[in-house]
Each structure stands twice: as structure tokens, then as C-alpha cells.
Amino acid sequence: MRVLMVIHTRWNRELGGPRAQIELGEELRRLGDTVEKLSYEDVFPEERPSRLPAPLSTLAGYVRSNRSFAARARAWVRTHGGRFDVIDANQTDLPFPKRDLGFSGLLVARSVGLIPAYEEFERMAARRWPEPFSARRAVHRALTWPGHHRRLRDVERSFRHADLINVSNSDELENVAGAMGWGPKAVMFPFGLSDADHRAFREERLPAAERLAACTAAFIGTWNARKGARDWPLIVERVRQRVPGARFLFLGTGIGREQVLRDFPAETRGALEVVPSYDNARLPGLLARVTAGAFPGYLEGFGFTVLEKLAAGLPVVAYDAPGPREMLRHQAIRTTVPVGDTEAFAARLAEVLTLTPERYGEISADSSRVAALFSWPEIARRTRETYLDRLERLRS
């Protein structure tokens, strides 16, 4: 196959969105396919680094990319699309009929997190954690509202014009095929880890006794409400009431240590370590001395970070939410709790931190077993078979 991957973000493995397409593309190349990409830097090659403060430059980029990425991508595909058999485009990025694109191959709309579900979470968060009025927040909302509205409209258009809708968890499949009404167009392929990544996590692991002695829970993710930032202060407090020596490692928060620590009372800050960013190659080593994974997230497309913690042999406590549920439902023991139940989350995490070495070893082995179910080579093979089958149907 000749495949074009399209996404409106920068082509960066450190970002969750493009990571799926980057790593799937690598596996497809190993299977003999040709894979190219069309991403933010290709569509906006003239862009120079912004001199605006970070919040304003991010907002400016958001408004600009939502306004014109799809239009520029359409122009590119009209000129070059004939080179490809398959275009695998992130939802909203090519919301046009194939006739308009001048493309006769297989058009796939990809979800790495269903936008209508994310918008619904934002409305819930505004009700649950209302923030005081500020002029800056009001301006931000006014500038981004048209983009939010357009994104929701373009999701529907993308799905309507696509030959196939590729989602990454069973909750999304049920939503897209059932509630949204796209039926047999929808297919579900989770994400995975490469053989090399699985091997790296296995090789870095320390014995169960050493990991238990560390008494440390690790969270990986951007520091925001959807991934549990609002719940963490109470979780830490409740865990330390049960396990006074417990420590917490926050990786990849995207903001500085002091900003994260401001969300916690002074008496717990000494038990927290914050690593705002890291190179992916370092992650197996960063998790080597961790006892448990923790992810109080409300909604994910898939949740690479949960899979990475499982691959490291860590028991993972999480909310029973879309994304993490896709992996953790395979566990022999239950480590999920109802969404938003911080008391149950803290109790379960405290239990894991105080397991006997024998029981910890059993649960750790089960985590490794579950992680092995999510292998990029196998997922790529099944994705490829489906794309080729649908492509043959189109051509016949």
C-alpha cells in the first residue's frame, strides 16, 4: 500500500496524537508499504517561532490551525493525492467529499480521542469545578469558541465522507457505530508498543522487593483536569493517611514543578517529585524504581501511558474510564474504581503499595501479560488487512 498519514499537529512522537500514526507507519513500512505524512509543519512551512508569551502563542497557533489546516491539506491532496492508495487522516483534518479531493482510494477518518466526547467532558468539568471570572479566560473562550464549534461540525463531515472510521477503544466504537449512526464504517484498532519498547521495559525492571521498598506511585500525563489534576491533592492526602511513607512521581506534566506543587497543601509537597518532560527512551529507567502506576483520568482515546506502566510490570490503579478500560479489563484482578471516586482510588492504591512481595510479583506478572496483548506488529498487520480489504471492495 501507499499510505498518507494526515494530522494537524506537529509530527512529534512525544505527542499522543501523532504518536499512533508515527508508530503504525513504522510497522507498515516493515511490512513493505510506503508511508508518507502531511502534518502541521508541512502545511505551515512559512511559520517562524513565535515571540509571544507561551499562552498567547499556543492560542494563536490553535486558532490559525483550526481555521486553515484542512483547507491547505485539501489543496495538497488535490495535487498529490493520486500517489496514494490510502489516506489515514485525523478526524476534522479532511472533512471533504472524495470527489472534491480528487481522490479515489480509501479515505480513513481516525480518532485518537473522540472530539464530541472531549467537548462533553469540558462541559462537565465547567460545572464540577467552576472557576472565578477573569477577563483573560473570557477572551480565551471567545476566541476559541468558533474553533470548537467548527471542530464538532467537521467531525461529522469527516465521518460522513470517509470510507472507514478508525477508533482506538471499544467505548468509541460503540458510540460511533451506534449512537452516532455510522455502523459498519466503524472499526476499532487499539494502539500498542513495538517489540523494542516491550523489551526495554522488561530489561529495566528491578526485583519486586526493591520496587515495593520505594513505595512510590507514578502518574504520567499532562497536568489538567481531564487527566485527574483536580483529584490528585485529595488522593495524595488519603493515601498518605494509610501509608505515611508513600511518595508520588509526576512525569510529563508539561508545566513546571512549582506550578504543579501549588495545587497541593504545603505538608504533602515534600512527598512529590515532578518531571515536566522527558525523552521517551528514558521512561523505562524512570519507572524502574516505581511501585505502582496511577491514572485518575476521566477520558482518553487510548492511553499510551497506562500501557507503558503495564509494560514496566507495574500494577496500575485507574478510573474505569474510556481508554484505560480497554487495557485494564483484561486483568485477572480488578484495579479500576468508579470514575471520580477519589476515596476508592486512594484505598486501592494504598493496597497496592503495601502488598506482600509474593502477591506483588503475581500482579506484576499479570500487568506484563496484559501489556503483551498490545503489540504494534500485530495491530499493524490487522489494520493493514482491513485497509486492503476495504480498498479491494472499493475498486471492485
N, C-alpha and C positions, 0 to 999 in steps of 0.2 A: 504494500500500500504506500501511497504518497499522502502524508498527513500534514495538515497545517493546524497548529495549536494557536488559538487566539485568546488573549486576556488583556484587560485594560490596566493591569498593574505592571510594575517593573518585573522583569524576568529574573527573579531572585529566589533561590532555594530557601532563604531564611523566612520568606513569607508563606503562610499556609496555602493561599490561593494558587499561585503558580507552582508551588512545590509538587502538587499532584500531577500537573501536566509535564513538568520537567522530568520527574522520575518515571512516569508512564512512558514518555517519549524515549528515555534511555533504554528501557526494556524493549520497546518496539523496534528500536534500531538493532538490538541484539538479535531480534527475530528476523532481521533482513529488510525492515521497512525504512522508508525515507521520512524524516520528521523535520519540519521547519516550524518557526514560530513568528507570530506578529503580536508584539506587546507594546507597552507604553513608550519605551524609548525608540521603537521603530516608527510609531505613529507620530511622535512629537520629537523628531531628531534635532529640531532647532532650539529646544529648551536649554536654558542655561541655569546653573544653580541659583536659587532664589536668595535675595538679600533680605527678605522679610523675616521677622521672628518666626520661629518654628510653627506656632499655632496658625499664624496667618498664611504662611507658605503652604502648609498642609491643606488649609481650607481653600486657598486659591487653586491648588492642583486638583482638589476634589471637584470644585465647580467646573473647571476647564475640562477635565477628562470626562465628566458625565455629560457635558454639553456636546463634545465633538469627537470623542474616540470612535463611536460607532460610525459616524459619517465618514471619517478618514479610513476606517477599516473597510467600509463598503467600497470606497473608491479603489483601495488597494486590491481587494478581491476581484472587482470588476476587471482589473488589468491583469492580475496574476493568478486568479483562481483556477483557471483551466489546467494548471500544472498539477492539481491535487485530486485525489480520489475522495478524501475525507477532510472536512473542516470541523474541528472539535473546538467550539467557541464557548467561552464562559457566558452564562445567562446574561442577557442585555447587550452583549457586545456586537451581535449581528442580528438585530431584530427586523430582518427584511425578508421578503419572499425570495426564493432561489432564482426566480425569473429576473427579479430586479438586480440580483447579484451576478447574473450571467453564469451561474454555477449549476452543473448537472450531477455532481457527485452526491455523497452522503453528508448532509448537514446535521451536526450534533450540537444540541444545546446542553451545556454542562453546568451542574450545580455543585459548588464546593461549600454550600450553605444556602438554603433556600431563602431568597430575599424576602418574600412575604412573611415568612416565619420570623425572620430577624426584625422586621418592622413591627410585628405584633409584640415581640419581646420588648422593644423600645417603648411602646405604649404602656405595657405592664410596668416597666421599670419607672416610668414617669409617675405612675400612680403610687407605686410602692415606696419609692424613695424620692419624694418631691424635693426640688431644690429651690432655694430662695431666688427671687427675680434678680437678674443682673442684665445691664444693657448689653454686655458682651455676648451673653448667652442668647439674648433676644435677637441680636444681629446675626449670630451664627445660625439660629433656627430659620430666620427669614431668608438667608442666602442659600441654605441647603434644602429647604422645603421643596422648591421646584425640582431639584435633582432627585429627591426621594420619590416624588410623585412620578417623575419620568421613569425611574428605575422599575417601579411597580408596573407601569404600563408596558415597559419594554420586556419584562419577564414574560408577560402574557403573549406579546408578539413573538418573542424568541421561541417560546414553546409551540405556538401555533404554526410557525413556518418551518420548524425543524422536522427532520425525518425521524429523529431519535432524541430522547431526553435522558441524559445520563446523570443519575443521582448517586450519593455515596452512603446512604443509610436506609434502613427499612422504613423508618418513620416518614422520610421524604418520599419514598416510593409509594407508600400508601396515600400520602397527601396528593402527590402529583397525578398518580393513576386514578385515584378515587375522587377525593374532594374537588380537585381542580379539573378532573374530567378528561385527562389525556390518555388514559387506558393503556393500550398495547404499545404506544410510543415510548413509555417509560421503562427504563431498565436500571438496575442497581448494581454498581461495582464499588466495593469499598476501596480504601487506599491500603497501602502496605509498606513494608520495608524491604530493601534489597537484601540479597544474601550477605553482602559485605557488612551492612548495618547490623543484621541479626548477629553475625559473628563477632563484631566489635563489642556489642553489649554483653555477649556471653563471656568474652575473654577478660573484660574489665571487672567482672563481679568479684566481690570478696566473700569469704565464708559467712554463713548465716549468723554466727555468733558475733562477728565483727560488725555486721550491719545492725543487729539488734542493740549492741553496745552504743552505737552512735545515737540511737533514739531520736532520729530526725525524719520529718516528713517533708517531701519536696512537692512544690507546685511549679508547673511550667506554663507560662502564658502571659499575654498582655494584661496589664493591671486595669481591668474595667469591670463594670457591674455584671455583664453577661458571663464573664468567666469567674465570678464569685468574689470580687474585691470587697463588696459591701458586707459579705458574710464572714470574711476571714477574721476580723477582730474578735467576734464572739466565738468562732471556732477555736482560735488560739487560746482564749481565756478558759473555755470549758475543757479543752484537752489538758492544759497545764494544771487545772484543778485536780484532774485524775492522775496525771503523770507530771509531777513538778519539774522533772529534768528534760522534758520534751523540747526539741528545737525544730526550727522551721526554715527551709531553704526556698526562696522565691527566685526562679530563673526566668530570664527573658521577659521581664516586666515592661520593657520599653520606656520606662521612666526611671529617674534616679532613686537611689536608696532613701534619701531624705523625704522625697515625695511619698514613697510607699509607707515609710515609718510614721508619717504624720497621721495616717489612718488608725494607728494603734495607740493605746494608752502607754505612758512612759514606762510603766512597770513591766511590760512584756517585750519592749523593744530589744532588750539585750539577748533575747532568745531567737532573734530573727536575723537571717543573712539574706541580702538582696544582691542578685547579679543581673543588672539591667539587660545585658546582651552577652552572647557567647557564640563562638563558632560551632556549628553542628558537630564537627569532628571531636570536640571536647566533651560532648554530652555524656558518652559512656563513662568517662572518668569522673565527671561531676556527680553522677548518680551512684558511683561505686560504693560510697560510704553512707548511702541513704538507706533508711529502714523501710519506708513506705511512700507510695505516691498518694497525692491528694488532689482532687479536682472537683470543687464545688461549682461547676459550670452549669448554666441553665439551658444552653443550646449550642450545639456545634454541628458543622456539616459532617465531620468525621471525628477529628480529634487525634492528630498525629502524636501529640504529647502524651496522651493516655497510652497509646500503642508503644511508644518509646519506653515508658516506665515499665510496662509489662515485659517488654523485651529485655529490660535490665533485671528481670526476676523480682520486681517489687510487687507486693500486694497493693492494689490501687483502690482507695475509697473514693467514691464519686456519687454525685446525684444521679438518679435514674432518669436521665435526660437523653434526648436525641443526640446521636454522635457516640458518646461513651457507651451508651447502651448497646450499640452494635457490636462492641467487643466484649463487654463485661457480661453479657447474657450467656456467653459460652463458659463462664467459670463454673467450677464444681462447687464453690462456696460463694455465698452472696456477699458482696462488698458494697453494693449500692444502697442508697437510702432515698426516701421521697425528696423530690426537688424542693429546695428551700428549708428543709428541716435541719437546722444547724445543730440542734441538740443531738439528734440521731447520728449526724455526721461526726461530731466530736466523740461521741461514745464509741462508734465503730473504729475511728482512727486510734483512739486510746487503746482499744482491744488489740489492734494490730501491733502497736508499739510495745506491748507487754506480752507478746506471745512467747511460749517456750521455744527454744531453738529447733526442736523436732517439729512442732506444729508450723513454725515459721518456714522451715525448709519445705514442708508439703505444699503450703500455699504459694511459696516462691516458685516451685516446680510447676504448679498449675498455671501461674502467670506466664511462664515461659511457653507452656503448651498452647495457651490461648494466642500469644503473640505470633507463634509459628503458623497459625491459621491465616495470617495476613501477610502474604508474600507477594512482592511486586511481580516476580517472574510468572507466577500462576495467575494473578489478576490481569496482567498484561495479555497473557495467552487467551484468557476467556474474553477480554474486551476485544481483542483482535478478531476472534472467531465471530463475535456478534456483529462487529462492524462489517466484516467481509460478507456475512450472510445477508445483512440488510442492503449492502451495496449490490450484491448479486440480484436481489429482489427488485431493486430499482432499475437495474439495467435490463432485466428480463421483461 
